[in-house]
Amino acid sequence: ACEEPPPRRVKELPIETLNKPPYSHGTQVTYKCRPGYIKVGRIMLECINGAWEQPFQQAECRPKPCGHPGDIPFGSFELTNGNEFVFGARVEYRCDEGYQMLSLKNYRECQADGWSNNVPHCEVAKCLPVQAPANGRIIVTGVFELDQEFSFGQVVKFECNENFKLVGSKEVHCTSNGKWSSDVPQCQETSCDRPEIQHGYVESPKASYKKSERLRYSCNKGYRYGDRAEAECTEFGWTPTPYCTEILCPLPRIPNGNFRPQEDVYREGDEITIQCNSGYHFKVVTGQNTAQCTKTGWVPSPECVTKPCDYPVIENGEISEALRLNAHIYFPMGIGQQVDYHCHDGYSTPNGRTWVRIRCSTVGWWPEPDCHKICRVTRLENGAFLSRQKYVYKENERAKYSCSADYAPENQHGEVTCTKNDWSPPPKCIRKNTCRHLEFENGYFTVRKATFHLQEKTTYRCLDNYVTAERQETGLTVCQENGWTPPPKCLRPCKAPLYENVNYHRNRRVFLPGDTLEYTCADGYQTAINMTTGIARCNTDGEWIPEPQCLAIKCEMPILPNGDVSPKAGVYLNGAVVEFACAADYVRVGPFSAQCYYFGWFPSPPICKVDPKGCSPPPEVVNGSIIGDLEEQYRHGDITEYECNDNFKMVGSKEIECVDGQWSSLPSCIENKTPCGSPPSGPNVIRSWQIDAQFSHGVEVTYKCRRRTESYGQKKIKCLNGEWKPLPFCGDPSQKCAYPLDIEIMNTEDVPWPNKETEVHKVIWYRCKPNGSKIKQATCIFGKWSPEIECSGKFLLCPPPPQLPGAQQMPVERNYKNGSKVTFSCLKNFQLDGVNEITCINGKWQSPPRCIERPCLPPQSIECAEDPRLENPSLRVEKEGKTTYLAGAKFKYVPRSGFILDGQSEITCSMGTWTSTPTCTEMSCGRFPTVDNAQIEGRNKKTYEPGETIRYQCDAGFLTVGNPEIICRAGNWTAPPSCEDVTCTDPPAVHGASVASSQAKRYLPGARVQYECETNFQIVGENYIICTNGQWSQPPTCRDLKCDPPPEIAGGKVQGVKKSKYMPGERAQYQCWQGFQMTGDSTVACENGTWTKRPKCTGRRNEKCGPPPAIENGDLLS
């Protein structure tokens, strides 16, 4: 029996509930599947032998399938739980990049009733609309509405308006998370801050620079600029970036030489000394053997080159014409090459020959070419050389001469030396102790004598229109040992200018060539270049250059539409004042008058309007107030007056006027607390303060009045903002005031005198005749009306004072009465020409000064250009030995050959400085010259930068003549070398020998050719020859070892018939004649072309000779 109930399983449940154990053997329990599972077969457990067993093992509950979960557009899914789409499985969905899921749940689960949830939905990611940056715009690809959303991947580009630069990304794109890749950029005005340049500085710096502005910068000593010495402000910043790098030179490599000192690093200014090996010399022949580290590298280049011989520069001589005309081809020459030279006429070679040959050696040209001076004996006026038949003298040789009667040698001993410049001193015989009558230009001696004694004085006179150097018609000269002293001279003077309106110092009436005349134009006149002063120079023709000239300052009649100008004139002179009046029904808006100045009319004419606008109430002034009551509306032409609070100072006009709807410039009330100097002393005032004392702002001082005088009010004055108020004054209180005729008195009142009840003074209220509407008040104080009664006509007023070109703007008052003054000051880089203050006199301003641009000093020259040329000479000013140039002066630079200018070739004087001077750029070189029979070492390009080199390597069998390296300098290559053929032709024939080496048409330098002598010949010398510089060395000889027939001996003969030649080792035998006895070996042998020692045959004593021997092919005649 089974003691336990049947087990509960994960996937199955028993159909019936069994909970009453034990269970007998054979009990069966049937199972069903849990939800989500399906049954395969019958699932049953049976109690067998006390245990529950499953008879049908294949039956089971399997997970229920849900089918495919469903794909989504723009996305995918992944099975995250389980391996199949069955109960319990889970899939998670994700959207493709750029898409975002709209569904809340991104998964589906396989449940008992199928897949949970709906298939999720992916929608393309959207970004919010973007706004164009200020001062910029949006550029979108495709057709889009800028106020709509953007989809993933869409790109928006931004551009800024001209003169603005983009700060931020120039384009943004909509990212996959629906956000823009970066913030919208900003468009900022293109400007560049002054750069901080390490080891350098900006020339003429400014705080900031606008687009396209350039700056120049320099580097500290020991540093050089990067790309170039200037940079331009662009939207990307400074281009190119200004920077300075330390000037370092590489460790030199000097084949065939050495140098010292040897360091790890060489900086600008460091020097090395080059020592070349024997047979070599420093590449640059300057007399020194040092090179310096510069910003361009080692200068000169440290190299040791074979000592060639350059073109021989022969003082007073020259080489042959063929070499001279083709010097660029033949020079420099190599060691061993030769040149012929001759000397110019008047010079001689060392050996006296016409032509002398010199040779290039390791020490240069040898012998050193020399042409020394020769001096010839010539006819001597009033004397003769003591030459003794010698007519030519060499340099440094001396000669003597003597003079005729009444004449003496000019030098003491009558001895001269032949020098490079001919005889020194020149041989000359002069009349003893006399001077001759002298003829000179433009004058004559007043005494007609042929000769004059020493120390004798004589007078000379100049022709009409000429004067002496002392500016007189006659002069005095004295006969001295060295001639007439001072030499008589007559010059053409310049006449004193008699032009109208040209003023100059009258202390000189006669001007000599070279004198300058500084003149000033009268008031109302100016020079041709619109200046008040001018300078002219007297030339040798007695003319002023340029001609002094002062032209009247003129103005044309101003035009006033709907109005009239008076007085009328075609042209107005300087200082003329015109008044403006508008036609009927028109009202003047603007000034009532204008004045003619050197720069035209000022102020500009008014406008005539039919109905000018009125003004609203005038604005308030800080620390001040309006005098009188305010009105709701003011008419054109109405005037309002301001006053400042106590302790404040008014700057500007106290009155403002309504002008066509606008109030004229407001005054301001300031408290600058400027201290005051010593108070002024008025009439009858007794001071109680120290003169020259200084008083702080706000300080009060008291004063007293002299007897029988009184002050108006308290006897106190106060320092307010640098001015004393009120001014001290003591007067007679009983003085009465006269009533002006041009006023209408509206009311009068007697008012007690302040602090003195017994005295009264008159106060009146009045208005101006004939049309005055405003009622004004005035008080009679000490016989004068206060404030002053102002009813005088406008004819006593001056126009507003001129605002000068180049001057500081000054505050403008409303009315300028007779005696009013204004002061001028110039802007920076301008200087005042004239007085700084002018006065209004009878309705006109005095002629104002001028603010002229500061002049410029002479400009700097630049290394690669000729001296700059002044384009407008009239703007050059020479004064007190100094030269300056007026504003507008222009200089033009012209580059030397091989250079171009970087920048404007013209500079202009402006504000006391010259515009940017151009810099030099060395021109590049074109193709290098071709050298026959040579190859090059270096890059083959169309153009080469200055300093680049090309090295030539002659082909085998050719010798380099000249410097093998050429350099690009100023657009041209230095002279190339030539390749001289140094191969050898056929080796020379040697008698009795043949060439043992292989034969060729040409033989290279160093090639050897061996010889072999024929049989019975012996070689003499080396058995080979060597090709050197196109020539074979000395060939050997082959000595014939055969012997001629053995010679005859006295008293004997050779036995047998003689042969014409005997081979080496052959023998011959001698025999003596009858009666002769042989001494020595009778046999001789042929050895090395000669016979061994021959025997001798001597006759026996007292024996006679036998018959003479027979000879071949001959007969005995006697």
Steps between C-alpha positions, in 0.01 A plus 500: 500500500611863441518694820516845336236660275592533133749789447405843369693583187603826329306454179228253605224483759314184618148492365367376840616581845657209696579587857424180691813282505598223489423413144483138401714347238359569149333830587509733199487876486431688174655848448392799297721787378526829676387814306746583226592144430351237264492126565677248281378148578338377819678613808446257785681388818449158652590371850735211440675329788458799727612763250328718244620425151403630152430211266488713186828687503439686169187672619557853628368858517679720258499886499223632284632677183397863435621528144713783361479813720488738200765726338495877532590752231822692577590262780582144609447264793706256704393184686608577852335205680483148357613361173167473316181698464322288765336561832732694727703648216568879499610720212622857534472751218739786420477770234760556235736793548316822437166359604334509835235272650155648544361197697532498875613136505784377288441126553251215440464184713360166386213436742239225524267695274767618257732800473448779746478865392494627147796513266687825595527790250820687397485854366785700357669726762400867480691811604342833591521790249817716511527875478756682287770673707499879515697642206488162329278266304406133468584286199293179474541227240176400329161664543410558865300748698730659755221513763430125478668211671803330343545126460794293606804552277389831359780760496463873553789725403561852619667796335578841639454831327802678364750618764357253754657171596344177617560403862399138544422223253431614146252214463282291732314176434199341660628208710332170570381618842306792349749762608723720289863397492603838644363841590419759236821698435531874541607762244740738658656796325824385349779634713825373634658574834859611505695174499744411773812394313751310706846643438354774279291816497243674283609819327265796558258283700128555547260336747303334219497481123218485249468251219763540225714721721862398509763522764874477476702340771864454581682235694744553780867469423586137447156414362345520156142523384307199375338512157535875454533816708136603468160344559148584387190498715253252346190325618725211603728723707849616410619357169772383499539453874774739619773323691874522559740209503849498637766541237715187513761395250583135430834348591713568190643214297813620323670242277865589444504723807412550863360773722504627854351538754288187485174532693179301525284798404577817310282808542471823305819702522724200578811484285719213393848510349560271202837333441535343157738219411797563277395568142160628609373839603195657654220513244446876537817695444460800732834500676338337801422140574203538732132425458219638715172341600222722360126470449572355154756247625878514490622808313710450306449127448787317680660302218852419394539480126787429271692820451397610153617817341230758444493768235825697553416864560816680390531862597594695187507184291277231354500144370456399137178610333379145430515408869366838611190481281424143609603529863182328619604191306871480579512610862574389758790296359655186635855448617744491209293708259662812355401856409680777309469866599632839390515845657322818398680786339721675755556178695748213464524133593773397748729368223414776256346265243167584337333169591572293812369153575383404850400156624237387754677342796407388850584849623302677226627663183878466467684718450257756640394732214626853540491813288711775645489856391756640259554873472630654180725801470301764312551861401488724807383856459771743613727212602646157416566157652859407591447152353830427322336310216262314731144550381300243702494460879346215696272539797682640809796620291595866539599767250615860521420803290622858479323821399586790272607843621236685709331167568544254783375145570164503668634258759812595686759261355371446149472125559201287401410134556329265256181382675181323402356841415796612286762747620455615858507784560433602138811663352423868462704815462342813643610858474693594805288670772221620267136431410361522150207701380196276543203457270186374677129470421262792536763743633834673436801658672475879520881530449636391161840345589657178375664411833465590864751482785449288811263659754381745235127570529270568211133573456267311271152591383206278406293548188150639523257271686792316670649543848794369698474226763469789750191626310684813373560638150880511557741275683860493617756222443868466600795341314627219725754226441219258425325744265219752534338488846205495526440393140294764321147376440186665360163336555154569362280591797128463546310823534306569815138412423277801450174310493198637675391323815834315530674583828857406598784634710631809326844479659640363171450646156738281298470121489773271366452159337417248771339758729147424615218748548242428767194713443155546652181588319303802613170452676245367252762345272660155472761317294423281200494197733253672738754587771561831675879470465728392220867439416682579174864432403722717283653301212816569296300681234381759752145363510282406797393135501207481549396858439373665821126540460211596726150464357188667634263275693164516322152358544224475244158647578297256715162384365185538711183357339192709576722762650758765434864571589637845569720661403511333155830445323644259248797418726552578869839549662619344824308634802200619301168457685169448325155510654210278410138608459207283396229601254150598607304218667830321574679480832877459547608177667869524578765772535428859400853551362812316384864597454751414223805304622788318334291181498177665375186643661419433864243430622308343211209708366162462673182354351194709419180322604134601471388369837783387728406275788460613857661338805371326808617635839883508526672214685635536850870537572663310785613736776326789323161648426305704245458870566135600476179305458462202271251510217315209346616580147780713358518652156792482265748768607391511867788522745530354852775573751660266760691566819711260707457426868740656745852352487449377143655636182319531167663355190339609173246768414264603778230557235346238274280566200210307348610419145243322283379266772838443664668688783857613437783345706437495873754638746628282783563587865820344631686500826861417422626660820794653322703723734530873431801719470540833670168699481495792255504850645224734381487881508525648852540150653730453798637142494521287809669200341847408378577541133611169337308299761279206394150442637295182514153462355236651735739732686371854570714811540395852605618837381457866590409807295688824495352807659181639339446181300278207571445145381170364376408248765741323732873553458557132443605297199504122470716255304261285296638248247811704425324839477442777753135606538399776511798706394608755761385852415475825691334803346309820563139408588377836391593452135196500271435283190403638159190359331571341157292640214408158354292383800145560620483532881206310640553575874758649740566465874744646750651220707708555817874432465593167663617552860445875464144612540578869437610440143269384219562385143274469199344173374322503164288258301529548123456352159694562181374726223336470257361144520633362825249281683701371794516726808843507663633645827816706563645665812713815504821424692786748508377673186463178296196282430524145636446282311608700198206615287505293180291669236776572255424379145638179364750696294714517816493118540749263338397176331567184701879454519655262246547133574848452349602185313725296729396697814323396817126570494420793727174585679295757313334801661179638358620857442850633453523872564773742416807406704402134548797262484533132413799272547608213273691179567596239243436129491775247552757494217407857404687813594380857528616747237419851627357647820271279703245775579290726277265788581167613361555854371215697342307193397803308360733245646869554464673256265517168685810283531537172315537149630745341262609140502836445658776471238701183445873449535691369195392141424724202550672344202461126444784272407360359177379826345647819365467810715129591496391779264286790626192526279398851613814712572293800606417319825865482605599754768857585602526709812793558732696224331225241546286347227136410558210408274148636522187287517424345163864474394557179305815299444526219248736204535643326194647154570846412384543234236416158636266621772129570527323710758254343740241765572420838349792659316380846606501634855308808607556739790189495718461620857876537543584145396556324172266228384641149503836471327518208256730210570733320262452160352785353304383374163514131427698354212379315198654190351867457578748534211586185311864393505613264226631164617378553858230365728342694786461424868182654631130516430393571144229766528354782295586763760753520781489710813786739583788319664422163340798337337566268210818298484641375172684171461694468178468173313781250511788632296418866560658742744302763689635847421367761741283471809291182468218656705273782389269699727172677426553866591260785418333317213824389333727201527866551573739404218491126429815293451603339175598139439830471318568182309798334672481162327794381293503388139702210356815429697823607324682244287827370644760371256561135557201458726133411483209588735428215735177644652156488343460801272219761506400811307527722813679445826376641832730686737710252697474233231821298441627358176778241510765443235692185404826519313555275202744212512861612536384840630531612860258747667647817648291672771157400633321254277176704518367849448220684697230736368507829698301815405469382141875428460690172509798478728847451348495166309784245538748415227604159369874471460615273216710216648642393160855605419641667194790322325797469734737794450838465340811493713845628413727222377223247473165409350179306560513150370235408250240712329340780712124514537298817517355402842595257771252349734560513873743221599650469154877499488768621263868417490793727429835402354816710480687572188817322430774637714257620767442346833151487669442614853168401658223260407464466127125439533246773568129454580193719427352599838220762549573649160876541551801280451709374783857622528696468182856356481800705392755412229848638548785466249814310582818709519715539187247316298364650191145485394392239259295580199187706568189298548245467231161670546170379383370651183809720462848509340839609620597811302868519581 
